[in-house]
C-alpha cells in the first residue's frame, strides 16, 4: 500500500457519515496526505457498529461480529497501513448455532472446514455437490476480490482495475453470474429440500437481506464460506466501538477532523461536480458551507438522493426509487444475570419458530451473547442482543407506536425464554430498538439497515458503484459492493480512496 503523506495536502475532502465506511475512508485519506473533515449527526461515531451503555452493560447497537481480522483480511490490511493495532478478538466457533423450527439440536457452522463439511453432510444428506459448488465459487471469487477489482466499473481506470484482477481461475464463476441460490438448489435436485432451504434462508438473510430464492449465487458463495479457516468471524473484546475508536485516533493523528452532532443538510453541485456541503451545528443551529474538492458519502443511496435534492441525476433517482423495500430491524437488548445463560452457550445463535408471531418477516431471531470478561457486562452478568429483520413501514404508520414496540418486546423475550433462563430475577435491563430508533440515531432513511438486497440486479457487477454520476462525489457503505458488514464497507472505503488518488 502507499506510504503515508503521498496525497495532495491541498485537496479538501469532506466525509459525510462516521460509520465504519466513512471513518475508514477518512483515516486512509488523512494518512495519505489529504485534508479531511468527517461529519456525523450522532452522539458517537460508528453508525450501526457503535455502542451504548446502560446500568454497567455495554450493548452493540447493530453489528456484533467482525470478519477480515486475519492476516490479509480487509481490516488487517487497513489497520496495518494506518499503523494502528488491531483490536483484541476471539474467533467465533461455531460462527453460528442455527436452530430450525421444532428442533432442539442446532446446526453448528464450524470454523474448521472439515468439521463443517462433516456437520453439513450429517444435517443435509445428499447436498454435498451443492456445497462443493459453493466452495469452488468462493475460492475463485475470493482470489479475485483479493486483487482489488473495482465493481461495478464506471470509467476506463475502473475497468482496467477489474480486468487486471481477472485470472484464468476467475472464469469458472462466469456461467453462474446470473444464477441464484434457488437455481443452484434445483440444478442439484435439492429444490424440494425444505430443511436445507430453511437453513439457507436464515443464514443468507443475515448477509444478503433476501432469501435463497433471490440471493445471487456468487454473493452467497462468499457469505456462506467466509466463516471458515483461514478466515473467520470474530468477537471483539470490549465492544464493536473499538473499531471506530481506533479509526478516529488514526484520523486525528494524521491531521483529520471529526465533527459529531453536526448535520450535513445538502451536497452542493456545480456543473455536475460536487463542490461542498452545507453543515448545521445541532447545538447552536449555526449553518455554513464547507467547500470540498471531493465529497465522500457514507449514507444509504436513499439518503444520498435526498442530500442532492434537485441535483440528483434523474436516472439515478429513478433507480433508487425502484429498489424493493429495504429491511429495518427490531432489536432487544437484555442485561442479565450469568445464571440466565445455558452452559456452553455459543456467542451467536439463530432461531426460527413454527408459531406465528410478530417478530420479523420470517419469524426469526439472530442472537449475540457476550462472553465472561469481554468488557460488555459487569462480573457475573452478561448481555443478550436479539435482532430480527422487519418491514420498516408499519412502524411509521402505526397508530400506537408504544404498544407495538411493547408487543414485539414481549414476544421476543418469550421466544428467547425457550432457550435462555429469563425470569424477573435474571433480567436486569430491557431495552428495544425499532426502525424509528435507528432513523433517529443513525439518520438512515426509514431506519433501514444492512444495505441493498443482493439480488441479481443489485449485486457485484450490477450494484451501485462507489463512483456516482456526479463528479467528485463518492458513495461508501452498505449500499455498495460488496454490501453489508464492517468488512464490506471497509472494502468500499479502500476502493474510493484508490479512485480519489487516481483522479
N, C-alpha and C positions, 0 to 999 in steps of 0.2 A: 504494500500500500504506500501512497505518497508520504513523504516525511512532513513534519509539522511546518507551518508557515509557508506553504507553497503557493497559496492562493493570492488573489489580488486584494491587498489590505484596504483598498479604497472602495471595493464593492460592498454595498449595504444590502443585507438580506434580512427580511422580516419573516419570522416563522409564526404562523397562526395556529395555536394549539400546542400545549405542553404535555401531550400524551407521549408514549414511548417513541412513536414515529417522529414526532416533532422535535423532541429532545435529542434523539439520535442524530437527526439531520443537523440541528443547530450545533451540537457539540462537535460533530465531524467538520462542519464548515468553519467553525471558530478555530479548530485545531489546524485547519489548512490555511488559515490566514485571512478569512473574511470577517467583516464587521457584522455581527449577528445580534438581533433582538428577537427574543421569543416572548410571545404574548398569550396569556390564557386568562379566562374569566373566572376560573375556580379558585378555591382557597389554597389547594396544594397541587403540585404537579403530579403527573402520572396518568391522568384521564381514567379510563376504565381499568387501569392497573395500579391505581392508588389505594390508600387505606384510610380507615378512620378508627378512632378509639372510643371505647365505652367501658366503664367500670373495670379498668385494668386489662380489658381484652383489646386486641388489635385485629380488625377484620379487613381482609382483602375485598375491595369493592366489587370487582368483577373477575378479572383473570386471577387464577390461583395456582397455576403451574407454568413452567417455562421450558421451552426447547432451545437448542442452539448454544448450550454452555460448553459442550465437549470441544476438544481441540479441532479447529477448522469450522466449528459451528458459527453462525452469524454473530451471536453475542460475544463469543470468544474473539472473533476477528475484530469486531468494533472496539471492544474494551482493550485489546492489545494495541491497536492503533492509537487510541486515546491515552494509553499508558496509565490505565487505572485497573485496580484489581477486580476480578470477577467476584461476585458475592458468594458466600459460602452456601452450598446447596447439597442436598442428598437426592440420589436417583429415586424415582417412583417405581417400585417394583412389587406388585404389578402396577403398570401405568394406570389401570382402572379395573375394578371388580364390578362386572356388569350382571345385574340380576334381572332375568326375564320374568314376565308375568307368571305368577303361580309357582315360581321356583325358589328354593331356599339355598341352593348352592350356586355360587357365582361362576361366570366365565371370566377367568383371570387373564388379562392381557399382559403376559410376562415380558420382561425386558430382554431376557436371553432368547435368541431367535429359535434355537432348537426346542427350548421349553415351551415357547408359544406355539410352535408347529405341533408338538405333541398335544397341547391343550386343544387347539382348534380341530385336530383330527378326531379327538375324543368327543368334542362337543358337536361337531358338524361332519359326520361321516360322509364320505364321497365328495367333499368340497375342495380337496387339496389341489386339483388342477386350477380352480379359480384362484386360490391363494398363491400358487406358483406364478400365475399371470401377474397378480398384483406385485409380487416380488421382482419379477423381470422388469416390469414397467417402472417400478420405483428405482431400481438400480440405474436404469438409463436416464430417468428424469432427474435423479439426484446428482448424477455426474454432470449432466447438462446444466442444472441450476448452479452447481459449484463453479462453473466457468463464467458466471455473471452475465447472462444474456439480458437484453432489455426487451421485456414483453409487456404489452404489445409495442412494436416499434412505430415511431411516428415521423422519423426523418432518416436520412441516409446513414448518419452516425449510429443511430439506434439499430438500424437494420444490419450494419456491419458488426456491431457487438453481438447481435443474435446469430449472424452467420458464422462468426468465428467460434462461437460456443458449440456449434454442431460438430459431431463426430460420427463416424460410421455406426457406432453403437446407439446413437440417438435415433437413428432411422427406425428402430424397432417400435418406437412409440407412434409413428405416423399413422398406421392403419387404425389406431384406437382413438384418434383425436376427437372424433365426433360420436364416440360411444359413451353411454352412461353405465353406471354400475348395474342397473337393471338389465341393460342389454347384455352385459357380460354374464350375468347370472343365467339368463335364458340361453345364451350360447353354450353354457356348460351343463344344461339340463337342470339348473337349480332354481328356475323361476318360481316353482311352487314350494320351495323350502321356506316355509313361513318363519321357522325359528331362526334360520340364518339371516333372513331378510330383516327380521325384527332387531337382531343384534346389530346389523349393519346400519339400519335406520338410526338407532340410538347413538352409535359412535360417530357416524357421518354428520348428524345434525349438530354435534358439538363443533365441528370444524367447517363444514361447508354450508351450514344453515338450511340445507334441504336433505331429503331422504335419499335412499339408494336409487330409487327410480329416476330421480332428477340429477343426482350428483355426477359431474363429469368424471369419467373413469380415471383419466390421468391425474386429476387432482386427488381423487380418492386413494390412488396408489401411494401417494406421499402421506396423506392423513392417516392411513391405516398401518403405515410402516415406520414412521419416524420415531415411535416409542421404543424400537428395538436397538440393541447394541450394534455398532459402536456409538449410536446416537442415544436418545432417550428423553424422557420428560423429567423435570427436576422440581423439587420442593425447596423454596428459598428459606434460608434461616432468617428470622426477623419478620419479614413480610415482603410482599411484592414491591413495597415502596422503595426498597433498597436499590432497585434498578434505576428508577428515576432520580433518586438522591445522588447516585454516583454520576449519572449523566449530567445533572445540574452542576455538580462540583467541577467536572471537566469543562463544561461550557464556560463557567465563570472564571476558572483558572486561566483559560485561553482568551479572556477579554470579552466574551459574550455576555449579554444581559438577559435577565428573566424578569418579566413583569407579570405578577399574579394579580387577580382581582381587577383586571383591565379587559374590556371587551372590544374586539375588532368588529366594527359595525358595517364596514364597507371596504371592498377592494377597489381601488381606483384604477381605471384603464384609460389609456390614451392611444389612439391609432392601433388598437388591438394588442397593446402591450401593457402589462401590469407595471404601475409606476409607484404604488404605495398603498397604504391602508389608513382608514380613519379609526382612531382608537379613543375609547371613552374610559376614564378613570371611574370605577364604580363608587369609590368613596367620596370623591369631590364633585363628580359629574363633569369635570373638565373634558373637553373633546379637542383633539388635534389630529393633523395629518402627518403621518410618518412616511417620508419618501423611501423608496427602495429600488434597487436595481433588479432584485428578484423577490418574489413572494412565494413562500412555501406554505401550503395549507395542510394541516393535519386535522382534517374535518371530513365528514361524510360528503358524498357527492351532492346530496340534497342540500346540505348547509353551504356548500361551495356555490351552487346556483343562487341561493338566497343572498350570499355576500356579494355576488356580482350584480344582482338586480337586473336592470335593463341592459347591462353589458354582457350578460350571459349569452353565448352564441346559441342561436335558435335550435340548431341540430343537436347540440349537446344537451340543452334543456329538455328537448323532446325525448331524448334517450333516457334521461334521468326520470322524467315523468312517467315513462312507460315501464319502468322497473317494477317487478312484482313487489308487493308489500314486504318490507323487511321486518325482521323479528325484534320484539322487545324482550325484556327479561323480568321475571318475578323472582326475587331473591329473599330468602330468610336467613338472618344472621343470629346464631344462638351462642351464648356463652354458657357453658355447662360445667358441672362437676365431673371430675375424672371418671366417677362411677357410671356416668351415662354412656361411656364408650365401651363397646364389647372388646374383649381380649383379642389381640391380633388384628384389629381393625386397620385396613389399608388406608392410605391418605386420600384416595379418590375412589368413589363408588358411583354407580349409576343404576337407578331403579326405574322400572316401568310396571304399572299396575293394571290389573284387569278391571277393577272397579271404575265406574265413571266418576268424574270429579272435575273441579275447575282448574286443577293445576296443569298448566301447559297445554299446548295444542296436541301433544301426543301423550299427555298424562304421565310425564317422566320427570325425574329429578336427577341432576348431577350434583354430587355431594363432595365437599372437601373437608377433611378433618385435620386439625392441627396436631403436631407431634409434641410429646413432652419435651420441654426445654427449647422449643424453636422460637421463642420470643413472642408468640401470639397470645399467650394466656398466662396468668399467674400460676405458681406451682400448685399442683393438684387440680387444675382446671384445664379445660380445652375449649376450642371453638369448633362449631359446625356451620358450614355455609352451604346452603342448598339452593340451587337455581334451576329455573325452567324457562324455556322459550315460550313467549306468549305473543298473541296479536296485540300490538300496542293500541289500536284504535278504540276498542271498548273501554280502555282506561281513561280515554279523553272524553268519551261520550256518555259515560255512566252518570246516573242521577245522584247516587250516593257513593262517592269515592271511598270514604272511610269504611263503610260497610263492606264494599267489595274487597278492599285491602284486608280487612279483618277475616273475611271468609276464606280468602286464599291462604292467609297465615295459619289459620286453624287447620285447614285441610293439609297444608304442608307438614305441620307438626304432627298431625295424626298419621300421615304416611311415614314420616321419619321414625315415629314411635314404634313401628313394626320391626325396626332394626336396632335403634338406639333405646336406652333406658331413660326415657323422657318422662319426668314427673314434676309436679310443682316443687319438689325438693331438689331435683337435679338441675332444673333450668334456672339460671341466674339472670340472664338478659335475653330479651327477644326484640328483634327489630326487623323490619321488612322494607324492601325497595321495589318499586314498580317502574314501568316506563316513564311515568311522570317524575319519579325521583331522579332517574338517570337524565332526563331532559333538564331538570333544574340544576344538577351539579356538574354535568358534562356538556350541556348545551347541544347535545346531539339531537337532530330533528326527530320529533316524536318520542325521544328516548330510545331509539333503535340501537342495537348492539350487534357486534360480531361481523359486520360487513355485509357484502352483497353475496347472495346465494351463488354457489359455484356450479351453476348450470352450464350447459354447453355454450350458450350465447354470451356468458359473462365471466368465464374462467380464462386464465392464462392469456393465450394469443388473442382472445376475443373480449377481454375485460377492459376496464377503464385504465388508461395509461397514466403514468406519472406526469408525462408532458401533456398539458391541457391545450386546447385550441388557441388559447391566448398566450402570446409570447411572454416568457419570463415568469409565468405562473405555473406552479407545480403542485401536484397532489401526492401526499403520502398517507399511510394509514390503511385501515382495513377495507377501504373501498377499492384498493388497487392490488394487483398481483403481487405476492401470492396469497393475499387475503388475510384472514383473521389470525390473531395471536401475536405475542411480542416478537417472535422470530420473524413472522411475515412482515409486520410493519417496520421492523428494523431493516429488513432487506429492501423494502420500498424506499426507505430513507437513504440507504447507501446508493441505490440506483440514481436517485435525484441528485445527490452530491456529485456523482460522476458526471451526470448530464450538465450540471451547472458549471463544473470545471471545464468541460469541453466547450460549452457555449461562450 
